[in-house]
Amino acid sequence: MELVRVTEAAALSSARWMGKGLKEEADDAATTAMREVFDTIPMKGVVVIGEGEMDEAPMLYIGEKVGNGYGSRLDVAVDPLEGTSIVATGTWGALAVLAVADAGDLLHAPDMYMDKIAVGPEAAGLISLDNSIEENIAIVAKAKNKNVEDVVVTILHRDRHEEMIQRVRATGARIKLIPDGDVAAAINTAFPKTGVDLLLGSGGAPEGVIAAVAMKCLGGDFQGRLLPEDEAQEKRCQDMGIADTGRILLLDDLVKGEDCIFAATGVTDGELLRGVQFTGQGGQTHSVVMRAKSGTVRFVEGIHSLKKKPKMVMKP
C-alpha cells in the first residue's frame, strides 16, 4: 500500500499539466514527485527500468537507488507518466505506474521495440506470438465463450501496425486503436468491465516488462519478442544474455519469482481508472495495487489535502 503513495504523487503532479500541450513539463512533474516520495518508502530499491541511462535522466535513471535504505532489496521499474502526449492533449488513459520485484527478478529490458501480446486469465497459457493473428483471436474468442465478432483487440495506432489492423478487421473482430499507453491496454484485458479482450502489436520493451508484472499479479498472460533495429541494439540484447532475439520471452522470463507488486494511479480518465480531479477539498485519485503472491487486487480512492501535503510528503 505504501507504493500507491508514489503513483498518487506522480499522478497529482502531472495532472496539473493536463491539456496544456506541454508533455515534457508533465513528465518532469511526475518524475520529480515520484522520486521525492520514493525516499519515504522502506525499501532498498534499484531502478532497472526508468527514465533512461544515468547520463540521459536527472532522476529515476537506470541504476539509481530509491527508498529510505531499510527493508528488502528490490528491482524497481517505473513509468512516472505513461502517456505524456495523452496528458498534453487531455485525452484518454494516462497513468502513473510502477512495479517492484525481488532483486534480480525483473528483465532489464533495453530501450527498443518489443512485439507484444496480452490476455486476461481466461486465455492465459493458450495464446502465443508464434501463432498467427487469426489463430490468437480465435483462441481468445473460444476461451471467453464469445463470437469472434464480439472480441475487442487493442492496438497502438501506428503506421507499422496497418497490416495487422487490416488482418484483425478481416476476422470480424473489433479494434480499439489507442494513441499511447499500452501498459494500460495490457491490464485492461484482465478486467471484463473494460470490454477489452486482447492486446496486439509492438511498443516499448521497458513498458512490456512493467505490463508483465501486472499480468502476473492478475493471473493473465503476456509474451514479448525483442525487435532490435541495428547492431547496437543487437549487442544490448546479447549483453543481457539474450543471444537469440527472435525467441519469445514468456511471463517468467520477464518477471521471475513468485512475488511482485504493481501499482498505478489514473492521471486522465481511462477504462479501468478515473483520472485526477481537483476540488475544494484537494485532489482526488483512483488507483489500483496488486500483488502476485497473494493474488490480491485493491482499488484505492484517495482525497488528498494539498495544503497539508503540497508534495505528497509529510514534513517534520
PADREN-569680 format. One line per 8 residues: their letters; for each residue x, y, z of N, C-alpha, C. Coordinates in steps of 0.2 Angstrom, whole numbers, m for minus. Layout:
<sites>
A> X:Y:Z:X:Y:Z:X:Y:Z; ...
</sites>
This chain:
<sites>
MELVRVTE> 4:m6:0:0:0:0:4:6:0; 10:6:3:15:12:3:16:14:m4; 17:9:m9:19:11:m16:13:15:m19; 7:14:m17:2:18:m20:3:26:m19; 6:28:m13:8:35:m12:12:37:m18; 17:33:m20:22:35:m25:18:37:m32; 13:32:m34:10:34:m40:5:39:m39; 2:40:m33:m3:45:m32:1:52:m33
AAALSSAR> 7:53:m30:10:59:m30:12:61:m38; 14:56:m42:16:57:m49:10:59:m53; 4:56:m51:m2:57:m55:m5:64:m53; m5:66:m47:m7:73:m45:m3:78:m48; 4:77:m48:8:82:m50:8:83:m58; 7:78:m61:7:78:m69:0:80:m71; m5:79:m67:m12:81:m69:m13:88:m70; m9:92:m66:m9:99:m66:m8:102:m74
WMGKGLKE> m4:98:m78:m2:100:m84:m7:97:m90; m13:94:m87:m17:91:m92:m20:96:m97; m20:95:m104:m22:99:m109:m19:105:m110; m13:106:m108:m9:112:m109:m4:112:m114; m4:106:m117:1:105:m123:8:104:m122; 10:103:m115:17:103:m113:19:96:m110; 20:91:m114:21:85:m112:27:84:m108; 33:87:m110:39:87:m106:38:89:m99
EADDAATT> 35:95:m98:33:98:m92:29:93:m87; 24:90:m90:20:85:m87:24:79:m85; 29:76:m89:33:71:m87:38:73:m82; 41:79:m82:45:81:m77:42:81:m70; 36:84:m70:32:85:m64:31:78:m61; 29:73:m65:28:66:m62:34:63:m60; 39:64:m63:46:61:m61:48:64:m55; 48:70:m54:50:74:m48:46:71:m42
AMREVFDT> 40:71:m43:35:69:m37:37:62:m35; 37:58:m40:38:51:m39:45:50:m35; 50:53:m37:56:52:m34:56:55:m27; 53:60:m25:53:63:m19:49:58:m14; 44:55:m16:40:51:m12:44:44:m11; 47:42:m16:51:36:m15:56:36:m9; 58:42:m7:63:42:m2:60:41:5; 53:40:5:50:39:11:48:32:12
IPMKGVVV> 49:28:7:47:21:7:52:16:10; 50:12:14:55:7:17:57:2:12; 62:3:9:65:m2:4:72:0:2; 76:m5:m1:82:m4:m4:81:m6:m11; 79:m1:m15:77:m2:m22:82:1:m27; 83:m3:m32:87:0:m38:83:0:m44; 83:6:m47:79:7:m54:82:2:m59; 78:m2:m62:81:m6:m68:77:m4:m74
IGEGEMDE> 72:m1:m73:68:2:m79:66:9:m77; 68:14:m80:66:20:m78:66:25:m84; 69:31:m82:68:37:m87:74:37:m92; 79:32:m91:84:32:m96:91:31:m92; 96:31:m96:103:30:m93:105:36:m89; 110:35:m85:112:40:m80:113:46:m83; 116:46:m89:118:52:m92:112:55:m96; 107:52:m96:101:54:m100:95:57:m96
APMLYIGE> 95:55:m89:90:57:m85:92:60:m78; 90:65:m76:92:68:m69:90:64:m63; 84:60:m64:82:56:m58:78:50:m61; 77:45:m57:74:39:m59:78:36:m65; 84:37:m65:88:34:m70:90:26:m69; 92:23:m74:93:16:m73:100:15:m68; 99:11:m63:104:11:m58:104:15:m52; 99:20:m52:98:24:m46:95:20:m40
KVGNGYGS> 97:22:m34:95:19:m28:89:23:m26; 83:19:m24:77:23:m21:75:19:m15; 71:23:m11:69:20:m5:73:24:1; 71:22:7:75:25:13:81:21:15; 82:16:12:88:12:14:87:6:19; 80:5:21:78:0:25:74:m5:22; 74:m11:24:69:m16:21:72:m20:15; 68:m23:11:70:m28:6:74:m25:0
RLDVAVDP> 78:m29:m3:82:m27:m9:77:m28:m15; 76:m23:m19:71:m24:m24:73:m21:m31; 71:m24:m36:71:m21:m43:65:m17:m43; 66:m11:m46:61:m6:m47:60:m4:m54; 54:m4:m57:53:m2:m64:47:3:m63; 49:9:m67:44:15:m66:43:18:m73; 37:20:m74:35:25:m79:31:30:m76; 34:36:m74:30:41:m70:24:44:m73
LEGTSIVA> 25:44:m80:19:46:m84:18:42:m90; 14:37:m90:13:33:m96:8:37:m100; 10:40:m105:5:44:m109:6:51:m109; 13:54:m110:14:61:m110:10:65:m115; 9:62:m121:5:66:m126:m2:66:m124; m4:60:m121:m11:60:m118:m13:66:m113; m8:67:m109:m9:72:m104:m9:79:m107; m4:80:m112:m4:86:m115:m10:88:m119
TGTWGALA> m13:83:m122:m20:84:m126:m26:83:m122; m25:81:m115:m31:80:m111:m35:74:m113; m33:69:m116:m37:64:m119:m36:58:m114; m38:52:m116:m40:46:m113:m34:41:m111; m34:39:m104:m30:34:m102:m23:35:m100; m21:40:m97:m14:41:m95:m13:39:m88; m8:36:m86:m7:33:m79:0:34:m77; 1:34:m70:7:34:m67:8:27:m64
VLAVADAG> 14:24:m66:14:16:m64:21:15:m62; 21:9:m58:27:7:m55:26:m1:m54; 32:m4:m54:32:m11:m52:38:m13:m48; 38:m18:m44:43:m20:m40:43:m27:m39; 49:m30:m39:50:m37:m38:57:m38:m34; 58:m44:m31:64:m46:m28:70:m44:m32; 76:m42:m29:82:m40:m33:84:m46:m38; 85:m44:m44:87:m49:m49:81:m52:m53
DLLHAPDM> 75:m50:m51:69:m54:m54:66:m51:m60; 67:m44:m62:65:m41:m67:70:m41:m73; 67:m42:m79:72:m42:m85:74:m34:m86; 80:m33:m87:82:m26:m88:82:m24:m95; 76:m23:m97:74:m23:m104:77:m16:m107; 81:m17:m113:84:m11:m116:78:m7:m119; 80:m1:m121:75:4:m124:75:3:m131; 70:m2:m133:69:m4:m140:62:m6:m141
YMDKIAVG> 60:m8:m147:53:m10:m148:53:m18:m146; 47:m20:m144:45:m27:m142:38:m28:m145; 38:m34:m148:32:m37:m151:28:m40:m145; 22:m38:m144:18:m40:m138:11:m43:m139; 9:m47:m134:3:m50:m134:1:m51:m127; m5:m49:m125:m8:m49:m118:m15:m51:m118; m17:m56:m113:m23:m58:m112:m25:m59:m105; m31:m59:m103:m33:m60:m96:m33:m67:m95
PEAAGLIS> m35:m69:m88:m34:m76:m86:m38:m81:m90; m43:m80:m93:m47:m85:m97:m42:m88:m102; m38:m84:m106:m34:m87:m111:m27:m87:m109; m25:m87:m103:m18:m87:m101:m16:m94:m102; m10:m95:m105:m7:m101:m107:m9:m104:m114; m13:m100:m117:m16:m103:m123:m14:m99:m129; m12:m93:m129:m10:m89:m134:m3:m89:m135; 0:m87:m141:7:m87:m142:9:m82:m148
LDNSIEEN> 14:m79:m147:17:m74:m153:19:m78:m159; 20:m85:m158:21:m89:m164:15:m91:m168; 9:m90:m165:3:m91:m168:2:m85:m173; m3:m86:m178:m5:m81:m182:m10:m76:m179; m11:m70:m181:m16:m66:m178:m22:m69:m178; m24:m72:m183:m31:m75:m184:m32:m81:m179; m26:m85:m178:m27:m90:m173:m28:m88:m166; m24:m82:m164:m24:m80:m157:m31:m77:m156
IAIVAKAK> m34:m73:m161:m41:m71:m160:m46:m76:m159; m45:m82:m163:m50:m87:m162:m49:m91:m155; m43:m91:m153:m42:m94:m146:m45:m90:m141; m44:m84:m141:m47:m79:m136:m54:m79:m136; m57:m80:m142:m65:m80:m143:m67:m86:m139; m64:m92:m141:m66:m98:m138:m65:m98:m130; m60:m96:m128:m58:m96:m121:m63:m92:m117; m66:m86:m120:m70:m82:m117:m77:m83:m119
NKNVEDVV> m79:m88:m122:m85:m90:m124:m89:m85:m128; m85:m82:m133:m88:m76:m137:m87:m78:m144; m92:m75:m148:m91:m75:m155:m85:m71:m157; m81:m72:m162:m76:m68:m165:m78:m61:m166; m84:m60:m168:m86:m53:m169:m87:m49:m163; m87:m52:m157:m88:m49:m151:m81:m48:m147; m76:m50:m150:m69:m49:m147:m66:m42:m149; m64:m39:m144:m61:m32:m145:m53:m33:m144
VTILHRDR> m50:m30:m149:m42:m30:m149:m40:m23:m148; m35:m22:m144:m32:m15:m143:m25:m15:m147; m24:m10:m151:m18:m9:m155:m16:m2:m154; m10:m1:m153:m7:6:m154:m8:9:m161; m11:15:m162:m12:17:m168:m5:20:m172; m2:16:m175:4:17:m178:4:15:m185; 8:18:m190:9:16:m197:11:9:m197; 16:7:m193:19:0:m193:13:m6:m192
HEEMIQRV> 8:m4:m189:3:m9:m187:m3:m9:m193; m2:m6:m198:m8:m5:m203:m10:m12:m206; m5:m17:m207:m6:m23:m210:m10:m27:m204; m8:m27:m198:m11:m30:m193:m18:m28:m192; m19:m22:m192:m26:m19:m192:m31:m22:m197; m28:m22:m203:m32:m25:m208:m34:m32:m207; m29:m36:m205:m30:m43:m204:m35:m44:m198; m34:m40:m193:m39:m41:m187:m46:m39:m190
RATGARIK> m47:m34:m193:m53:m32:m196:m56:m38:m201; m52:m41:m204:m54:m46:m209:m57:m52:m205; m55:m53:m199:m58:m59:m195:m65:m57:m193; m67:m51:m193:m73:m49:m190:m72:m46:m183; m67:m47:m180:m66:m44:m173:m66:m36:m173; m67:m33:m168:m67:m26:m167:m60:m24:m164; m59:m17:m166:m52:m15:m164:m53:m8:m160; m49:m7:m155:m49:m1:m151:m42:2:m152
LIPDGDVA> m41:7:m157:m35:10:m158:m34:15:m153; m27:15:m150:m26:19:m144:m19:24:m147; m19:30:m145:m13:34:m147:m7:32:m143; m8:30:m137:m2:29:m132:m5:24:m127; 0:22:m122:m2:19:m116:m4:11:m117; 1:7:m119:0:0:m120:1:m4:m113; 3:m1:m108:3:m4:m101:m4:m4:m99; m8:1:m99:m15:1:m98:m19:m3:m102
AAINTAFP> m17:m4:m108:m21:m8:m113:m20:m15:m111; m14:m17:m109:m12:m24:m107:m17:m26:m101; m16:m22:m96:m20:m23:m90:m27:m23:m91; m30:m19:m95:m37:m19:m97:m40:m26:m99; m35:m30:m102:m38:m37:m104:m40:m41:m99; m38:m40:m93:m39:m44:m87:m45:m42:m83; m49:m37:m85:m55:m34:m82:m60:m34:m87; m65:m38:m86:m71:m38:m90:m74:m31:m91
KTGVDLLL> m75:m27:m86:m78:m21:m87:m75:m16:m92; m69:m17:m94:m66:m13:m99:m68:m14:m106; m71:m21:m107:m73:m23:m114:m67:m24:m118; m61:m25:m116:m55:m27:m120:m53:m34:m119; m52:m38:m124:m50:m45:m124:m43:m46:m125; m39:m42:m129:m33:m44:m132:m29:m38:m134; m23:m38:m132:m18:m33:m134:m13:m36:m139; m12:m33:m145:m8:m35:m150:m3:m29:m152
GSGGAPEG> 3:m30:m155:7:m25:m158:13:m24:m155; 17:m20:m157:24:m18:m154:23:m11:m151; 28:m11:m146:28:m5:m142:35:m5:m138; 36:m1:m133:42:m1:m129:43:m7:m125; 50:m10:m126:51:m15:m122:51:m14:m114; 53:m8:m112:53:m7:m104:46:m7:m102; 41:m4:m106:34:m4:m104:31:m12:m104; 34:m16:m108:32:m23:m109:34:m26:m102
VIAAVAMK> 39:m25:m99:41:m28:m93:36:m26:m87; 35:m19:m87:30:m17:m82:23:m20:m83; 21:m21:m89:14:m24:m90:15:m31:m88; 20:m34:m89:21:m41:m87:20:m42:m80; 23:m38:m76:22:m38:m69:14:m38:m67; 11:m33:m70:4:m33:m69:0:m39:m71; 2:m42:m76:m2:m48:m79:0:m54:m74; 6:m54:m72:7:m60:m67:3:m59:m61
CLGGDFQG> 2:m53:m58:m2:m52:m52:m9:m54:m54; m12:m53:m60:m19:m53:m62:m20:m60:m64; m15:m65:m65:m16:m71:m67:m17:m72:m75; m16:m66:m78:m16:m66:m86:m10:m68:m89; m9:m67:m95:m3:m69:m99:0:m63:m103; 6:m63:m104:10:m58:m108:16:m62:m111; 17:m60:m117:23:m63:m121:26:m57:m125; 32:m57:m125:36:m52:m129:41:m55:m133
RLLPEDEA> 43:m51:m138:49:m53:m143:52:m47:m144; 59:m46:m142:63:m40:m144:64:m39:m151; 64:m33:m153:64:m31:m160:70:m26:m161; 76:m28:m161:82:m24:m162:82:m21:m169; 84:m15:m170:84:m12:m176:91:m11:m179; 96:m12:m175:103:m11:m178:107:m15:m174; 114:m15:m176:119:m19:m172:120:m17:m165; 119:m10:m163:120:m8:m157:114:m11:m152
QEKRCQDM> 108:m11:m155:103:m14:m151:104:m22:m150; 106:m25:m156:108:m32:m155:113:m33:m150; 118:m29:m149:123:m30:m144:120:m29:m137; 115:m24:m136:112:m23:m130:108:m30:m128; 105:m33:m133:102:m39:m131:107:m45:m129; 112:m45:m133:117:m50:m131:120:m49:m124; 121:m43:m122:124:m41:m116:119:m43:m110; 113:m43:m112:108:m45:m107:107:m53:m106
GIADTGRI> 111:m56:m111:111:m64:m111:105:m66:m116; 103:m62:m120:98:m64:m125:101:m65:m132; 104:m70:m133:108:m71:m139:103:m72:m145; 98:m75:m144:93:m76:m149:87:m71:m148; 87:m66:m152:82:m61:m151:76:m62:m154; 75:m68:m158:69:m70:m160:65:m74:m156; 68:m76:m150:64:m81:m146:59:m77:m142; 54:m80:m140:48:m77:m136:50:m77:m129
LLLDDLVK> 49:m71:m126:50:m70:m119:44:m71:m115; 43:m77:m112:37:m78:m108:37:m74:m102; 31:m75:m98:30:m71:m92:35:m72:m87; 38:m78:m86:43:m79:m81:50:m77:m83; 51:m76:m90:57:m73:m92:57:m65:m91; 51:m62:m91:51:m55:m90:51:m53:m82; 47:m57:m78:47:m56:m71:48:m63:m68; 53:m65:m65:55:m71:m62:51:m71:m55
GEDCIFAA> 52:m77:m51:50:m77:m44:42:m77:m44; 40:m78:m37:33:m79:m36:30:m72:m33; 34:m67:m32:31:m61:m29:34:m55:m32; 29:m51:m34:30:m44:m37:24:m40:m35; 24:m34:m36:19:m29:m34:19:m24:m40; 13:m22:m42:11:m17:m47:7:m12:m44; 8:m6:m45:3:0:m43:3:5:m49; m3:8:m50:m5:13:m55:m10:17:m52
TGVTDGEL> m9:24:m54:m14:29:m52:m16:32:m59; m23:33:m60:m25:37:m66:m23:44:m66; m21:46:m71:m20:54:m72:m26:57:m76; m27:54:m82:m34:56:m85:m38:49:m85; m45:51:m86:m49:45:m86:m48:40:m91; m49:33:m89:m47:28:m93:m53:22:m92; m52:17:m95:m57:11:m95:m57:9:m88; m51:8:m84:m51:5:m78:m51:10:m72
LRGVQFTG> m47:15:m73:m46:20:m68:m48:27:m70; m51:31:m65:m53:38:m66:m47:42:m65; m47:48:m69:m41:52:m68:m42:57:m62; m37:61:m61:m36:65:m55:m42:71:m56; m45:72:m51:m50:78:m51:m47:82:m45; m47:89:m46:m46:94:m41:m52:97:m39; m53:97:m32:m59:100:m29:m57:105:m24; m62:108:m21:m61:112:m15:m58:108:m9
QGGQTHSV> m59:102:m9:m56:98:m4:m48:96:m5; m46:96:m11:m40:94:m13:m40:90:m20; m35:85:m20:m35:81:m26:m38:74:m25; m42:72:m29:m45:65:m29:m41:61:m34; m39:55:m31:m36:50:m35:m39:43:m35; m38:39:m40:m41:32:m41:m35:28:m43; m34:23:m39:m28:19:m40:m29:11:m40; m25:7:m42:m25:0:m41:m18:m2:m39
VMRAKSGT> m18:m7:m34:m12:m10:m32:m13:m18:m32; m8:m22:m34:m9:m29:m34:m3:m32:m33; m4:m38:m30:2:m42:m28:1:m49:m31; 7:m52:m34:6:m59:m37:6:m64:m31; 10:m64:m26:10:m69:m21:3:m70:m18; m1:m65:m17:m7:m66:m13:m13:m66:m18; m12:m63:m24:m17:m63:m29:m22:m57:m27; m20:m53:m22:m25:m48:m20:m24:m42:m25
VRFVEGIH> m30:m39:m27:m31:m33:m31:m35:m28:m27; m32:m22:m26:m36:m17:m22:m36:m11:m26; m42:m8:m26:m44:m2:m29:m44:3:m23; m40:9:m24:m39:14:m19:m42:21:m21; m46:24:m18:m48:30:m19:m45:35:m14; m42:40:m16:m39:45:m11:m42:52:m12; m42:55:m6:m44:63:m6:m38:66:m2; m34:70:m6:m28:72:m3:m28:80:m2
SLKKKPKM> m26:82:4:m26:89:6:m19:91:4; m19:95:m2:m13:98:m5:m10:104:m1; m14:106:4:m12:112:8:m7:109:14; m9:103:16:m5:100:22:1:96:19; 0:93:13:5:89:9:6:91:2; 9:97:1:9:100:m5:13:96:m10; 17:92:m8:21:87:m12:20:80:m11; 14:79:m7:13:72:m5:17:69:0
VMKP> 21:73:3:26:71:8:25:75:15; 24:71:20:23:75:27:30:77:29; 31:84:30:37:87:33:37:87:40; 43:86:43:43:86:51:42:93:53
</sites>
